[in-house]
Amino acid sequence: MLNFGIISTAKINQDAILLPVSKRDDVVVKAVASRNFGKAKSYANACGISTFYGSYEELLEDPGIDAVYISTPNAFHVTWVKEALLKNKHVLCEKPLSPTYSETLDLIKLAKSRGLLLMEAMHYVYHPAVRRLINELQDGKWGEIESIVAQLGLNTPPDGDIRYRSDLMGGSFMHLGCYCLHFIQNILDAPLRLEGLSVERKEEQSADILSIGNLKSEKGLSEFFFKTTFKDRHLNSFVKIQGTKGNLKIDSIFNPVCPKGKRFIDVLETRSDISNMSQLPSNTFYQSCYDFQLEAFMNSLNRGDFTPLVDSRHAALLEQGQALIKPLAPFPHREKLLLAS
């Protein structure tokens, strides 16, 4: 039995760890920690967690905890991942794991040196249909990839939400752009560079609520675009891919399942001008992307495979983006068309 501890009482905990754990008999959430003892206690009581702590340090000192799920604001991920690894805990950390390439490499090195599993919670990639699509793209089914357009939008967060706080590494680029960059880099086995990133802010000092960026391959021949926003009316994601052998459009790529009562149903849709597209897995029903993510985490542990499930190239692009951010300016007409819903 693997004993998990949760660092923070964030809303994402319910879908990302508590519900997936409840469906398994080989793992349990044993403890939760908050920086406020009263909050930790009430959260533990509400969620049926037996142990609670008023500091993250106390949870990490608990010898009965084997692994931790970290859902703090982005700005604190590196600190608490490092502390958890130093306390010999396996780590599942919310995305983005780190805002810089060097810090990501340091965490990977630390996890390897201590024989611990480190996973960045890029949940979408563990859905069977998404995994198969990525494999087919990597294997060249659509030929050489000439362009990619990725878009991810959420409805507007309420006033005071931490996603507006730049000091906590909030903003649509860090919260949503990480998915787009991860997907683009994941299917291209070649170095990419972020050419530009323009953003719109709710207020002058707040984090961005909309970002538009473009990347190029090392040779500069292929072009990739992404748009993220907190201004959509609902969760909206898609990817358009142009290859030398054909085109592909994937709807709901970053949210391939959605809840329906106590079940989850597949909402991923694909359209292509390639007629022999393989049949994609469907009807996962009770399984969400977070279920598949936890399954991958547990499978790695059970195999004794502690290879970090982290892509440092993704962190390199996030770091470039932070250096390139500028006020939103009109993009050329062709790019506007590409980025339209």
C-alpha positions as MATLAB code, in Angstrom:
seq = 'MLNFGIISTAKINQDAILLPVSKRDDVVVKAVASRNFGKAKSYANACGISTFYGSYEELLEDPGIDAVYISTPNAFHVTWVKEALLKNKHVLCEKPLSPTYSETLDLIKLAKSRGLLLMEAMHYVYHPAVRRLINELQDGKWGEIESIVAQLGLNTPPDGDIRYRSDLMGGSFMHLGCYCLHFIQNILDAPLRLEGLSVERKEEQSADILSIGNLKSEKGLSEFFFKTTFKDRHLNSFVKIQGTKGNLKIDSIFNPVCPKGKRFIDVLETRSDISNMSQLPSNTFYQSCYDFQLEAFMNSLNRGDFTPLVDSRHAALLEQGQALIKPLAPFPHREKLLLAS';
ca = [
       0.000    0.000    0.000;
       1.394    3.391   -1.010;
       0.686    6.233    1.393;
       0.226    9.631   -0.261;
       0.428   13.018    1.402;
      -1.046   16.144   -0.184;
       0.808   19.428    0.066;
      -1.794   22.242   -0.057;
      -5.584   22.227    0.020;
      -6.061   23.436   -3.556;
      -9.324   22.828   -5.382;
      -7.565   20.648   -7.988;
      -6.865   17.986   -5.331;
     -10.352   16.507   -5.627;
     -10.125   15.606   -9.308;
      -6.367   15.110   -9.564;
      -5.645   12.831   -6.598;
      -8.520   12.215   -4.159;
     -10.984   10.777   -6.664;
      -8.419    8.655   -8.567;
      -7.047    7.241   -5.295;
     -10.555    6.342   -4.131;
     -10.891    3.948   -7.075;
      -7.753    1.937   -6.223;
      -6.883   -0.512   -3.469;
      -3.091   -0.122   -3.645;
      -2.833    3.536   -2.612;
      -4.370    5.804    0.022;
      -4.219    9.510    0.843;
      -3.025    9.354    4.430;
      -2.285   13.021    5.189;
      -2.793   16.583    4.032;
      -0.852   19.719    4.948;
      -1.699   23.393    4.886;
       0.182   26.393    6.210;
      -2.865   26.919    8.432;
      -3.591   24.178   10.982;
      -7.308   24.931   11.170;
      -7.658   24.791    7.409;
      -5.771   21.503    7.258;
      -8.019   20.012    9.942;
     -11.287   21.056    8.316;
     -10.078   19.912    4.899;
      -9.010   16.509    6.257;
     -12.353   16.056    8.020;
     -14.297   16.984    4.886;
     -12.261   14.625    2.683;
     -11.940   11.706    5.089;
      -8.160   12.038    5.469;
      -6.872   10.632    8.744;
      -3.876   12.899    9.383;
      -3.391   16.641    8.949;
      -0.538   19.059    9.504;
      -0.275   22.826    9.907;
       2.925   23.008    7.865;
       4.336   21.306    4.811;
       7.547   20.486    6.689;
       5.652   18.378    9.241;
       4.065   16.247    6.535;
       7.443   15.669    4.876;
       8.887   14.539    8.223;
       6.182   11.857    8.535;
       7.952    8.489    7.982;
       4.633    6.905    7.060;
       4.276    8.994    3.899;
       5.759    7.366    0.781;
       4.814    9.923   -1.879;
       3.456   13.451   -2.096;
       1.173   15.260   -4.493;
       2.115   18.951   -4.688;
      -0.578   21.435   -5.723;
       0.794   24.686   -4.328;
       0.839   27.835   -6.494;
       3.339   27.532   -9.347;
       5.925   29.752   -7.673;
       6.442   27.207   -4.874;
       6.706   24.008   -6.912;
      10.495   23.884   -7.144;
      10.971   24.544   -3.427;
       8.619   21.833   -2.220;
       9.555   19.264   -4.849;
      13.161   19.614   -3.735;
      12.257   19.365   -0.057;
      10.105   16.289   -0.700;
      12.878   14.532   -2.611;
      15.367   15.352    0.138;
      12.958   13.682    2.582;
      12.899   10.572    0.343;
       9.349   10.971   -0.945;
       8.250   10.124   -4.478;
       6.689   13.208   -6.083;
       3.706   13.909   -8.321;
       3.749   17.671   -8.898;
       1.192   19.832  -10.632;
       2.275   21.447  -13.866;
       4.370   23.356  -14.586;
       6.978   21.570  -12.498;
       9.489   24.367  -12.915;
       9.730   27.693  -14.758;
      13.351   27.179  -15.852;
      15.424   24.597  -17.670;
      18.239   24.555  -15.114;
      15.924   24.059  -12.129;
      14.176   21.221  -13.939;
      17.499   19.514  -14.607;
      18.459   19.959  -10.953;
      15.231   18.301   -9.780;
      15.640   15.446  -12.257;
      19.221   14.918  -11.098;
      18.159   14.949   -7.435;
      15.356   12.428   -8.020;
      17.706   10.091   -9.894;
      20.410   10.348   -7.246;
      17.970    9.307   -4.518;
      16.183    6.613   -6.511;
      12.836    8.404   -6.397;
      10.073    8.886   -8.951;
       9.358   12.442  -10.094;
       6.330   13.091  -12.322;
       5.018   16.357  -13.716;
       1.205   16.177  -13.803;
       0.629   16.566  -17.544;
      -2.490   14.442  -17.187;
      -3.848   14.729  -20.747;
      -0.948   12.791  -22.238;
      -1.868    9.621  -20.303;
      -5.287    9.228  -21.919;
      -5.054    6.185  -24.270;
      -6.415    8.039  -27.306;
      -4.100   11.008  -26.834;
      -1.153    8.676  -26.293;
      -1.918    6.826  -29.531;
      -2.290   10.057  -31.495;
       1.052   11.313  -30.200;
       2.708    8.009  -31.122;
       1.267    8.148  -34.643;
       2.441   11.731  -35.090;
       5.903   10.820  -33.826;
       5.983    7.813  -36.169;
       5.294   10.007  -39.201;
       1.740    8.992  -40.101;
       1.070   12.585  -41.189;
       4.568   12.969  -42.595;
       6.922   15.768  -41.670;
       5.126   18.257  -39.430;
       5.041   21.650  -41.164;
       2.821   23.618  -38.793;
       0.889   23.252  -35.563;
      -1.713   25.536  -34.030;
      -2.654   24.810  -30.404;
      -5.319   26.647  -28.426;
      -6.518   26.280  -24.847;
      -9.035   28.523  -23.122;
     -10.885   28.612  -19.809;
     -13.717   30.734  -18.511;
     -12.730   33.884  -16.617;
     -11.502   33.184  -13.057;
     -13.244   35.103  -10.240;
     -11.717   38.297   -8.865;
      -8.938   37.579   -6.406;
      -8.074   34.208   -7.978;
      -4.369   33.335   -7.625;
      -4.146   32.832  -11.394;
      -4.121   36.643  -11.731;
      -1.053   36.958   -9.492;
       2.218   37.300  -11.367;
       4.203   36.878   -8.123;
       2.778   33.356   -7.844;
       3.590   32.618  -11.512;
      -0.059   32.795  -12.479;
      -1.357   33.767  -15.899;
      -2.665   31.949  -18.941;
       0.835   31.350  -20.317;
       2.081   29.473  -17.255;
      -1.208   27.733  -16.412;
      -2.362   26.881  -19.939;
       0.532   27.601  -22.271;
       2.498   24.860  -20.557;
       0.064   22.330  -22.090;
       0.390   23.757  -25.595;
       4.181   23.886  -25.456;
       4.351   20.408  -23.960;
       2.246   18.938  -26.772;
       4.142   20.680  -29.548;
       7.531   19.685  -28.164;
       6.315   16.176  -27.362;
       5.555   15.249  -30.964;
       8.647   16.893  -32.447;
      11.972   15.228  -31.785;
      13.874   18.413  -32.550;
      14.892   21.539  -30.647;
      12.397   24.405  -30.739;
      12.780   28.049  -29.890;
      10.089   30.477  -28.835;
      10.216   33.402  -31.245;
       7.700   35.700  -29.592;
       5.072   35.915  -26.890;
       2.479   38.689  -26.611;
       0.073   38.953  -23.700;
      -2.960   40.854  -22.456;
      -3.289   41.608  -18.739;
      -6.387   42.312  -16.667;
      -4.446   45.015  -14.819;
      -0.986   46.475  -15.334;
       0.717   44.383  -12.632;
      -1.434   41.250  -12.889;
      -0.543   38.063  -14.712;
      -1.690   37.634  -18.300;
      -5.244   36.629  -19.159;
      -4.416   35.961  -22.808;
      -1.199   34.954  -24.548;
      -0.288   34.363  -28.173;
       3.079   32.956  -29.177;
       4.975   31.397  -32.018;
       7.806   28.885  -32.183;
      10.154   27.650  -34.876;
      12.142   24.503  -35.357;
      15.923   24.549  -35.186;
      16.144   24.794  -38.978;
      13.523   27.543  -39.061;
      11.444   25.768  -41.688;
       8.420   24.806  -39.611;
       6.105   27.165  -37.720;
       4.085   26.531  -34.586;
       1.558   28.816  -32.909;
      -0.385   28.763  -29.676;
      -3.044   30.828  -27.966;
      -4.201   30.594  -24.355;
      -6.877   32.611  -22.626;
      -8.928   33.012  -19.468;
     -11.616   34.794  -21.524;
     -13.543   31.853  -23.023;
     -17.058   30.989  -21.861;
     -16.099   27.365  -21.243;
     -13.166   24.967  -21.481;
     -12.042   25.026  -25.084;
      -9.059   23.225  -26.571;
      -7.948   22.085  -29.997;
      -4.880   21.409  -32.083;
      -4.521   21.770  -35.867;
      -1.622   19.960  -37.514;
      -0.397   20.197  -41.090;
       1.933   17.452  -42.251;
       3.404   16.576  -45.613;
       1.062   13.550  -45.827;
      -2.122   15.182  -44.548;
      -3.897   17.404  -42.041;
      -5.319   16.650  -38.606;
      -7.688   18.553  -36.278;
      -8.079   17.366  -32.691;
     -10.828   18.861  -30.530;
     -10.687   18.660  -26.717;
      -7.080   17.507  -26.899;
      -6.198   18.834  -23.426;
      -9.520   17.753  -21.896;
     -10.289   14.444  -23.658;
     -12.828   13.351  -21.027;
     -15.498   15.235  -19.113;
     -17.658   14.298  -16.108;
     -21.172   13.027  -16.615;
     -22.697   12.269  -13.254;
     -20.374    9.784  -11.542;
     -18.833    8.778  -14.857;
     -16.406   10.314  -17.322;
     -17.149   10.261  -21.033;
     -14.821   10.774  -23.982;
     -15.171   14.103  -25.747;
     -12.014   13.895  -27.869;
     -12.788   14.265  -31.583;
     -10.413   13.945  -34.528;
     -10.791   14.869  -38.190;
      -8.226   14.214  -40.894;
      -7.906   13.984  -44.654;
      -6.048   10.687  -44.159;
      -8.648    8.006  -44.786;
      -7.000    5.155  -42.866;
      -6.975    6.725  -39.425;
      -6.845    4.015  -36.769;
      -9.786    3.550  -34.424;
      -9.123    5.453  -31.211;
      -9.929    4.044  -27.768;
     -13.247    5.365  -26.484;
     -15.763    4.984  -23.693;
     -13.331    5.066  -20.795;
     -16.394    5.714  -18.596;
     -15.229    5.783  -14.989;
     -11.671    6.825  -15.839;
     -10.491   10.399  -16.165;
      -7.084   11.583  -17.359;
      -6.118   11.832  -13.698;
      -6.944    8.141  -13.263;
      -4.642    7.257  -16.143;
      -1.980    9.580  -14.728;
      -2.069    7.902  -11.303;
      -2.023    4.510  -13.008;
       1.177    5.494  -14.847;
       2.710    6.721  -11.576;
       1.857    3.491   -9.769;
       2.981    1.306  -12.679;
       6.391    2.985  -12.663;
       6.759    2.389   -8.932;
       5.627   -1.225   -9.198;
       8.177   -1.864  -11.961;
      10.903   -0.203   -9.939;
      11.349    2.241  -12.814;
      12.203    5.642  -11.369;
      12.925    7.345  -14.690;
      11.621   10.926  -14.220;
       8.377   11.563  -16.105;
       9.408   15.114  -16.922;
      10.356   16.811  -20.209;
      13.085   19.390  -19.562;
      12.697   20.762  -23.120;
       9.237   21.943  -22.110;
      10.727   23.905  -19.202;
      13.235   25.509  -21.561;
      10.373   26.908  -23.650;
       8.589   28.230  -20.554;
      11.785   30.006  -19.559;
      12.123   31.565  -23.011;
       8.532   32.754  -22.824;
       9.056   34.577  -19.553;
      11.935   36.468  -21.131;
       9.963   37.339  -24.279;
       6.645   38.535  -22.813;
       5.509   41.854  -24.261;
       2.153   43.674  -24.496;
      -0.269   42.114  -26.939;
       0.127   43.492  -30.436;
      -1.671   42.577  -33.666;
      -0.300   39.481  -35.328;
      -0.059   39.166  -39.119;
      -3.375   38.353  -40.770;
      -2.428   34.756  -41.586;
      -1.623   33.964  -37.965;
      -4.892   35.525  -36.820;
      -6.744   33.151  -39.117;
      -4.778   30.177  -37.856;
      -5.497   31.049  -34.253;
      -9.227   31.586  -34.753;
     -11.483   29.062  -33.046;
];
